[in-house]
Structures are given as structure tokens and as C-alpha cells.
Amino acid sequence: MWAAALCTACCSAIACGGDAAQHPTAPSAQGLLLTVALTVSNARFGTAVVSDFVVTVSGPSTPLSFTAGVDADAVSVMLNPGITYTVSVAGPAGYDVTRSPECSGVSAIGQKTCKVSLQESPLTCDDALWSRVYLRDRLRVLNNCAAASGIVADVGLERDGDLVMELIPDPLYTNLLRPGNLSDPNAHQHLIVEVPCQGPTPDAAPSTACAQFTGAKVAPPPLGSHIAAAAHWVEDRNHSSWGELHGARIVMLPR
């Protein structure tokens, strides 16, 4: 752990391990020395580290933002007395943020440590997405909620409006592949992941299923990116009974 205290002789905002630094007028050394300490806990799919998160201290006329370095988990800033401040954190999706009481308040002369804990959230299935899957009798459900991670090998919008990805599953999740994934040349030995209602369709069945869909639109993940997905695990009888995560909720992984 390290701390870079910002005082009269220092800038009042610095990118610690980041790419840019702000240099507003330095505050008085007689203020609150606020240390922000981050911890990141990964459970199943999470790959984030401290340096993936940007910390912002709001309250000063110029908010103080910084990114902790690769080997750092804390930085310190000096705040003038009487400032109502709040510490926030932005970064990869899929993390629950817990902040200690010292992460907000009114600054006074002294020292405080704001502890921010980032805990990987469980990746759950979204029944609202499954409810939009059309002609479900073509799908044999193997598990009502399965999850996997892997590398995106192909991605695109299909005629039925689904966002379809071919995923090279990580070794722990190759069990989700079915014989059809290996034998059908269109599957390329990959796991199929589908997110419904992501684009327009001229076909009646998916159009009806997606009528008044208000769910989020998913940005197609770049080829080669690492993602996690959770959905009904099914065999698609229309496609060699290959394995799919159908009606998927997806999360981008930092690495």
C-alpha cells in the first residue's frame, strides 16, 4: 500500500498510475488528509484489479479523479476544511461497491481513511430475456440457468433480431458444448450465445415476441474479447441440437 499525500507543495489532484494529472490551485495543508483504499475481490468470473477503477472525490470546485497504479491500492488527497465531499468509483461492470462512512462527509482538519470494497456480483440469468425467446418448443432446455466465460470468436445480428456470438469457452465450461457444436460446421466447435430482441426483424414470430421490448440493447463485444454469459442452457433442435446459452445476459471482463 502506498499513499501520495497532496499538500501545499503538491498538486491537489493527480492520476496515480494513470495517464493524466490535473493541476488546480493547491489547497492549504491545514485540511483533511483523505486516504482512499481500494480492495477488489473476484469470485467466479471476475478478472478486475485495482487499476481498472477510477476514483473520483466530488465536492471541490474541480473534482479530484485518479487511477491507482498496478501495484497500488490507496492514494491520499488533501481537502480544504468545510467541503462536503463524496467518494465514487467507476470501472468494470459486475461489481458491488461498499464504501465506509469516511467516504462522504464534511472535511475538517485531520486524517481519515475511506475504504472502498469492490466485490464481484453473482452473474444471474435474466428471465425477462428468456421470456422474449420465440418458438421455444424448438429448444430443449438442459438447465434453467447456466453460466460460462470464454473468448468471442464471432458476433453478429441475425435475421431474427438476435445478437449471436460464438464463444470459445474457457476450459471449465467446455461441458456446455453438445455433439452438435462439434459436428455442425456452422458452430465451428464453439458455444453459441444469443441475446434476443437486439435488432429489427421482418419475421413474424420474433417480431411478436419482441413487441414493446424495453430491455437494454447490448453492444456487440469485440472479437477476441473475454466475456461471461448466463442464460438457459439449451439444445437447438433446428441446428444439429448444438448447445446454446439462449436469452443471455452478458458481462464484459477486463482481461
C-alpha positions in Angstrom: 0.0 0.0 0.0 1.2 3.5 -0.7 -0.1 7.0 -0.3 0.8 10.1 -2.2 -0.3 13.0 0.1 -1.2 16.1 -1.8 -0.3 19.2 0.2 0.8 22.9 -0.4 3.8 21.8 -2.4 1.8 19.2 -4.4 -1.0 19.3 -6.9 -4.5 18.8 -5.4 -5.4 16.1 -8.0 -3.1 13.5 -9.5 -3.5 10.5 -11.7 -1.7 7.9 -9.6 -0.6 5.3 -12.1 -2.9 6.8 -14.7 -2.3 8.7 -17.9 -3.2 12.3 -16.9 -2.9 14.6 -13.9 -4.9 17.7 -13.0 -3.1 20.7 -11.6 -5.6 23.1 -10.0 -4.6 25.6 -7.3 -3.1 23.7 -4.3 -5.2 23.8 -1.1 -3.9 24.7 2.3 -2.0 22.0 4.1 -4.4 22.6 7.0 -7.2 20.4 5.9 -8.4 16.8 5.7 -5.9 14.2 4.5 -8.3 11.7 3.0 -6.8 8.3 2.1 -8.9 6.2 -0.3 -8.1 2.5 -0.1 -9.5 0.0 -2.7 -9.8 -3.8 -2.4 -11.1 -5.9 -5.3 -12.5 -9.4 -4.6 -13.1 -11.8 -7.6 -15.2 -14.9 -7.1 -16.0 -16.8 -10.3 -15.6 -14.8 -13.5 -14.2 -11.5 -12.3 -10.7 -10.5 -13.6 -10.6 -6.9 -12.4 -7.8 -5.4 -10.5 -7.4 -2.1 -8.6 -6.0 -0.3 -11.6 -9.2 -0.9 -13.6 -11.2 1.5 -11.4 -11.2 5.3 -11.4 -11.8 7.0 -8.1 -13.4 10.5 -8.0 -13.7 12.7 -5.0 -16.6 15.1 -5.6 -17.0 18.3 -3.6 -14.0 20.5 -4.5 -14.7 23.0 -7.3 -12.7 20.7 -9.5 -13.5 17.0 -8.7 -10.3 15.0 -8.0 -10.0 11.9 -10.1 -7.3 9.3 -10.1 -6.5 5.7 -11.0 -4.5 3.6 -8.7 -1.3 2.1 -10.1 -0.9 -1.6 -10.9 0.7 -2.3 -7.5 -1.2 0.3 -5.5 -4.4 0.1 -3.5 -4.5 3.5 -1.9 -3.9 7.2 -2.6 -4.4 10.3 -0.4 -5.7 13.8 -1.2 -5.8 17.0 0.8 -9.2 18.7 1.1 -9.7 22.2 2.4 -11.9 22.4 5.6 -15.6 22.7 5.2 -16.0 20.9 1.9 -18.9 18.4 1.6 -17.3 15.5 -0.3 -18.2 12.1 -1.7 -16.0 9.4 -3.0 -17.3 7.4 -6.0 -15.8 4.6 -8.1 -16.3 3.8 -11.8 -14.9 0.8 -13.6 -15.9 -2.7 -15.0 -19.5 -3.8 -14.6 -20.4 -6.7 -12.4 -19.1 -5.4 -9.0 -20.9 -4.5 -5.9 -19.4 -1.4 -4.3 -19.3 -0.9 -0.5 -17.9 2.3 1.0 -17.0 3.0 4.6 -18.7 6.0 6.4 -15.5 8.0 5.9 -16.1 8.1 2.1 -18.5 11.0 2.5 -19.0 13.9 4.8 -17.7 17.4 5.6 -13.9 17.9 5.6 -12.2 19.1 8.8 -8.6 19.3 9.8 -7.3 15.8 10.4 -7.0 12.4 8.7 -9.5 9.8 7.5 -9.4 6.6 5.5 -12.2 5.8 3.0 -12.3 2.1 2.4 -13.9 1.0 -0.8 -14.6 -2.7 -1.3 -15.4 -4.0 -4.8 -16.9 -7.5 -4.7 -17.8 -9.4 -7.9 -21.6 -9.8 -8.2 -23.1 -13.2 -8.9 -23.9 -13.5 -12.6 -27.5 -14.4 -12.7 -29.9 -15.1 -15.5 -32.5 -12.6 -16.7 -35.9 -14.2 -17.1 -37.1 -11.1 -18.9 -34.8 -12.0 -21.8 -35.8 -15.7 -21.8 -39.5 -14.6 -21.9 -38.7 -13.0 -25.3 -37.4 -16.2 -26.9 -39.8 -17.2 -29.7 -41.0 -20.7 -30.6 -39.4 -22.2 -27.6 -40.5 -25.7 -28.5 -37.5 -25.8 -30.9 -35.3 -25.6 -27.8 -34.6 -28.5 -25.4 -33.9 -27.0 -22.0 -31.0 -28.6 -20.2 -30.6 -26.2 -17.4 -32.8 -23.2 -16.5 -29.7 -21.1 -15.6 -26.1 -21.9 -16.6 -23.1 -19.6 -16.9 -19.8 -19.7 -18.8 -17.0 -17.5 -19.8 -14.9 -17.5 -22.9 -13.4 -15.6 -25.9 -15.6 -14.1 -28.6 -14.7 -15.8 -31.9 -17.6 -14.4 -33.9 -20.5 -12.0 -33.4 -23.4 -10.5 -35.4 -27.1 -9.7 -35.6 -29.2 -12.5 -37.1 -32.3 -12.1 -39.3 -34.5 -12.8 -36.3 -33.0 -9.8 -34.4 -30.9 -11.8 -32.0 -27.3 -10.9 -31.2 -25.5 -14.1 -31.7 -22.0 -14.9 -30.5 -19.7 -17.8 -31.0 -17.8 -18.3 -27.8 -14.6 -20.3 -27.3 -15.4 -21.5 -23.8 -12.8 -21.4 -21.1 -11.7 -24.9 -20.0 -14.1 -25.0 -17.1 -17.1 -24.6 -19.4 -16.4 -26.9 -22.3 -19.0 -29.3 -20.8 -21.7 -26.9 -22.2 -20.7 -28.0 -25.7 -23.0 -30.6 -27.2 -22.2 -33.1 -30.1 -23.8 -30.6 -32.5 -21.3 -27.9 -31.6 -18.6 -30.2 -32.7 -20.2 -31.7 -35.8 -22.1 -28.8 -37.3 -19.7 -26.7 -39.4 -21.7 -23.5 -38.7 -20.9 -23.9 -35.0 -17.1 -24.1 -35.5 -16.8 -26.1 -32.3 -17.9 -23.0 -30.3 -20.6 -22.4 -27.7 -23.5 -20.3 -29.1 -24.7 -17.4 -27.1 -27.8 -15.5 -28.1 -29.3 -12.2 -26.8 -32.9 -11.7 -28.1 -34.5 -8.5 -29.3 -31.4 -6.7 -30.2 -32.2 -5.7 -33.8 -35.1 -5.4 -36.3 -36.6 -8.4 -37.9 -39.0 -9.0 -40.8 -40.2 -12.3 -39.4 -43.5 -12.6 -37.6 -42.6 -14.9 -34.6 -39.6 -13.0 -33.3 -41.3 -9.6 -34.1 -44.2 -10.6 -31.9 -42.0 -11.9 -29.1 -40.1 -8.7 -29.1 -43.0 -6.3 -29.3 -42.7 -3.5 -26.7 -39.3 -4.9 -25.6 -37.8 -2.4 -23.1 -34.7 -4.2 -22.1 -31.2 -3.0 -22.7 -29.5 -3.1 -26.1 -26.2 -4.9 -25.9 -23.2 -3.5 -27.7 -21.6 -6.4 -29.7 -18.4 -7.4 -27.9 -15.3 -7.1 -30.0 -13.8 -10.2 -31.5 -11.2 -11.6 -29.1 -12.8 -10.1 -26.0 -13.4 -12.1 -22.9 -17.0 -12.2 -21.7 -19.2 -14.1 -19.2 -22.7 -15.1 -20.1 -25.7 -16.5 -18.1 -28.9 -17.9 -19.6 -31.0 -21.0 -20.2 -28.7 -23.8 -21.5 -30.5 -25.4 -24.4 -30.1 -27.7 -27.4 -31.3 -26.1 -30.6 -33.1 -28.8 -32.5 -33.1 -26.6 -35.6 -29.3 -26.6 -35.6 -28.0 -30.1 -35.1 -29.0 -29.9 -31.4 -26.0 -27.8 -30.6 -25.6 -26.2 -27.2 -26.6 -22.6 -26.6 -26.9 -20.1 -23.8 -30.1 -18.7 -25.1 -31.7 -15.5 -23.7 -28.3 -14.5 -22.4 -27.2 -11.8 -20.1 -23.5 -10.9 -20.8 -20.8 -9.1 -18.9 -17.5 -7.8 -20.4 -14.5 -9.0 -18.5 -11.5 -6.7 -18.2 -9.0 -9.3 -19.4 
